[in-house]
């Protein structure tokens, strides 16, 4: 959000400079050119260009106005680029990937406060969303939407279960093993099972380390709930990383309020994982 504030200030400052140049400095330059032509009609095109050229800090800022305005509007209301900082969304998103986030998917929002101006839609189960981290709203997080308002989400023995709103049936999320991944670190080797999982209408890959430490004792404890079980409040969502044993997500800090949503991830526009398949 800090960059949005900086960009907004630059747009305002350059806009003031543009108005000053357009209505005051610009006409003066034109008059200067006319006076020069009256005294000497043989001036070169280069001399004309120099007389009409914007100068000084105000002139430079005025020249930047339209570019800054277009960038601000594009980032605020259409698409915004984000960089993946960690491996919490492996194997779907790699650390260092640059993703495109569709800003209007979850509402047309105030680019400075994130307040919803026009409600254009809500997250669907399985979508990858970018949102303000509820415990530090100066930070953006990216996770997959698992639970919708009114759902009961259960994560037990590394398996995900969901009881949808207005349903009496708890169902395991459909998944099957499609491969294995080995991650080597300094002095250790971790082995992961890679699953294809279906959340709503979305099929995606996620991975689990069957030998990782049980972190249930660190889970967010909802009032009146059991360990590893959460009822999603109205106007909130439950989000998880695809790297289930290396993701700080709703299991640990709770729910994502609608007011903190930024947008829906629609694709990777730059990746340095050259072995990744086009899918």
C-alpha positions in Angstrom: 0.0 0.0 0.0 3.0 2.4 0.6 3.8 2.4 -3.1 0.2 3.3 -3.9 0.5 6.3 -1.6 3.8 7.4 -3.2 2.4 7.0 -6.7 -0.8 8.9 -5.8 1.3 11.8 -4.4 3.4 11.9 -7.6 0.2 12.0 -9.7 -1.1 14.9 -7.7 2.2 16.8 -7.8 2.8 16.2 -11.5 -0.9 17.1 -12.2 -0.4 20.5 -10.5 2.7 21.0 -12.5 0.8 20.0 -15.7 -2.0 22.5 -15.0 0.6 25.3 -14.3 2.5 24.5 -17.5 -0.6 24.1 -19.6 -2.4 27.4 -18.6 0.6 29.6 -17.7 4.1 28.6 -18.7 3.0 27.0 -22.0 1.2 30.1 -23.4 4.2 32.2 -22.4 6.5 30.0 -24.4 4.2 30.3 -27.4 4.2 34.1 -27.1 8.0 34.0 -26.9 8.1 32.0 -30.1 5.7 34.4 -31.9 7.8 37.4 -30.8 10.9 35.7 -32.1 9.3 34.9 -35.4 8.2 38.5 -35.8 11.8 39.7 -35.4 13.4 36.8 -37.3 11.3 34.5 -39.5 14.3 32.4 -40.4 14.8 30.6 -37.1 15.5 26.9 -37.4 13.2 24.0 -36.3 15.7 23.2 -33.6 15.4 26.8 -32.2 11.6 26.6 -32.3 11.7 23.3 -30.4 14.0 24.8 -27.8 11.8 27.8 -27.2 8.7 25.6 -26.7 10.5 23.0 -24.6 9.4 22.5 -21.0 12.1 23.5 -18.6 12.9 23.2 -14.9 11.5 20.9 -12.3 7.9 22.0 -13.0 8.3 21.3 -16.7 9.8 17.8 -16.0 7.0 17.0 -13.6 4.4 18.2 -16.1 5.9 15.9 -18.8 5.5 12.9 -16.5 1.8 13.5 -15.5 0.0 11.4 -18.1 2.4 8.5 -17.7 2.1 8.5 -13.9 -1.7 8.8 -14.2 -2.0 5.8 -16.5 0.2 3.7 -14.3 -1.7 4.7 -11.2 -5.1 3.9 -12.7 -3.9 0.6 -14.2 -2.4 -0.6 -10.9 -5.3 0.6 -8.8 -8.2 -0.7 -10.8 -7.1 -3.1 -13.5 -4.0 -5.3 -12.9 -1.2 -5.0 -10.4 2.0 -7.0 -10.4 3.2 -8.9 -7.3 6.3 -10.9 -6.6 6.2 -14.2 -4.7 8.5 -13.8 -1.7 8.5 -17.4 -0.3 7.8 -21.0 -1.1 4.4 -21.2 0.7 2.6 -21.6 -2.6 4.8 -24.4 -4.0 4.4 -26.2 -6.3 2.0 -23.8 -8.0 4.0 -20.6 -7.6 7.8 -20.5 -7.2 9.7 -18.0 -5.0 10.6 -15.0 -7.3 7.6 -15.5 -9.7 5.9 -12.3 -10.8 2.1 -12.7 -10.9 -0.7 -10.6 -12.4 -3.5 -9.8 -10.0 -6.9 -8.7 -11.4 -7.9 -5.8 -9.2 -11.7 -5.6 -10.0 -12.5 -9.2 -9.2 -13.4 -8.6 -5.6 -14.7 -5.1 -5.9 -13.7 -1.7 -7.2 -11.8 -0.4 -4.2 -10.3 2.9 -3.0 -6.6 2.5 -4.0 -5.4 4.1 -0.7 -7.7 2.6 1.9 -8.9 -0.6 0.1 -12.5 0.4 1.0 -15.0 -1.2 -1.5 -16.6 1.4 -3.7 -18.5 -1.0 -6.0 -19.1 -4.7 -5.2 -18.2 -6.6 -8.3 -17.8 -10.2 -6.9 -16.5 -12.4 -4.1 -13.8 -15.1 -4.1 -14.7 -18.6 -5.2 -13.3 -21.7 -3.5 -10.0 -22.6 -5.0 -9.0 -19.2 -6.3 -5.6 -17.7 -5.5 -6.2 -14.4 -3.8 -3.9 -11.5 -2.7 -4.9 -9.8 0.5 -3.6 -7.6 3.3 -2.2 -9.7 6.0 -4.7 -9.3 8.9 -1.9 -9.1 11.5 0.1 -6.5 9.6 -1.8 -4.7 6.9 1.3 -3.1 5.5 2.1 -6.6 4.1 0.4 -8.5 1.3 -0.1 -12.2 1.4 -1.0 -14.6 -1.4 -2.9 -17.9 -0.6 -5.6 -20.1 -2.0 -9.2 -19.6 -0.8 -10.3 -22.8 0.9 -13.2 -21.8 3.1 -16.1 -19.5 2.3 -18.4 -17.7 4.8 -20.3 -20.2 6.8 -18.1 -23.2 6.0 -16.6 -25.4 8.6 -12.9 -26.2 7.7 -11.1 -29.1 9.3 -7.4 -29.9 8.8 -6.5 -33.2 10.5 -3.6 -35.6 9.8 -2.6 -33.5 6.8 -5.9 -33.9 5.2 -8.5 -31.2 4.5 -12.2 -31.5 5.2 -15.0 -29.0 4.5 -18.6 -28.8 5.6 -20.2 -26.3 3.4 -22.6 -23.7 4.7 -26.2 -25.1 5.1 -24.8 -28.7 4.7 -24.8 -31.3 7.4 -22.1 -33.4 5.7 -18.3 -33.1 6.3 -16.5 -34.1 3.1 -12.8 -34.7 2.5 -11.4 -32.6 -0.3 -10.8 -34.8 -3.3 -7.1 -35.4 -4.0 -4.7 -38.0 -5.4 -1.0 -38.4 -5.5 0.6 -37.3 -8.8 4.3 -37.3 -7.8 7.0 -36.7 -5.3 9.5 -33.8 -4.7 12.7 -33.8 -2.7 14.0 -30.5 -1.2 17.6 -30.4 0.0 18.8 -28.0 2.6 21.9 -27.6 4.7 22.1 -30.8 6.7 18.6 -32.1 5.8 16.5 -33.6 3.0 12.7 -33.2 2.9 10.5 -35.5 0.9 7.1 -34.2 -0.3 4.1 -36.0 -1.8 2.6 -33.9 -4.6 -1.2 -34.1 -4.9 -3.8 -33.0 -7.4 -6.6 -31.5 -5.3 -10.0 -30.2 -6.3 -11.4 -27.2 -4.5 -14.7 -26.1 -6.0 -14.3 -26.2 -9.7 -10.6 -25.7 -9.6 -8.0 -28.5 -9.9 -4.6 -27.6 -8.6 -1.4 -29.1 -7.2 -0.4 -29.0 -3.6 2.3 -30.8 -1.5 2.6 -32.4 1.9 5.6 -33.5 3.9 4.4 -36.6 5.7 7.3 -36.4 8.2 7.1 -32.8 9.2 6.5 -31.7 12.8 2.9 -31.5 13.9 2.1 -27.8 14.4 -1.5 -28.2 15.7 -0.6 -26.7 19.0 0.2 -23.4 17.2 -3.1 -23.3 15.3 -5.4 -20.3 15.7 -8.0 -21.4 18.3 -11.5 -20.2 17.6 -13.7 -19.5 20.6 -15.7 -22.7 21.3 -13.9 -24.7 18.6 -11.6 -27.7 18.5 -8.0 -27.8 17.5 -7.7 -27.9 13.7 -11.4 -26.9 13.2 -12.7 -23.5 12.2 -16.1 -22.0 11.3 -15.6 -19.2 8.8 -17.4 -16.0 9.9 -19.7 -14.0 7.6 -17.8 -11.7 5.2 -14.5 -13.7 5.8 -12.5 -16.4 4.1 -10.2 -19.2 5.1 -7.0 -19.2 3.1 -4.1 -21.8 2.9 -0.9 -22.2 1.1 -0.4 -25.0 -1.4 2.8 -26.0 0.4 0.8 -27.2 3.4 3.7 -27.8 5.8 5.5 -24.5 5.0 2.8 -21.9 5.0 1.8 -19.4 7.6 -1.9 -19.1 6.8 -5.4 -19.1 8.2 -4.6 -22.2 10.3 -2.2 -20.0 12.4 -3.7 -16.5 12.3 -7.4 -16.8 11.5 -9.6 -15.4 8.7 -9.3 -13.0 5.8 -11.9 -10.3 6.0 -13.5 -9.2 2.8 -12.2 -5.6 3.5 -8.6 -6.9 3.2 -9.0 -8.6 -0.2 -6.9 -7.0 -3.0 -7.5 -9.2 -6.1 -7.5 -12.5 -7.8 -4.4 -14.0 -9.3 -4.9 -14.6 -13.0 -1.4 -15.7 -14.2 2.3 -15.7 -14.0 3.8 -13.0 -16.2 7.5 -13.7 -15.4 9.1 -16.8 -13.9 12.7 -18.1 -13.7 11.6 -21.7 -13.4 12.4 -22.7 -16.9 11.4 -26.3 -16.4 7.8 -25.5 -15.5 5.2 -26.8 -17.9 3.0 -24.3 -19.8 0.0 -25.4 -17.7 
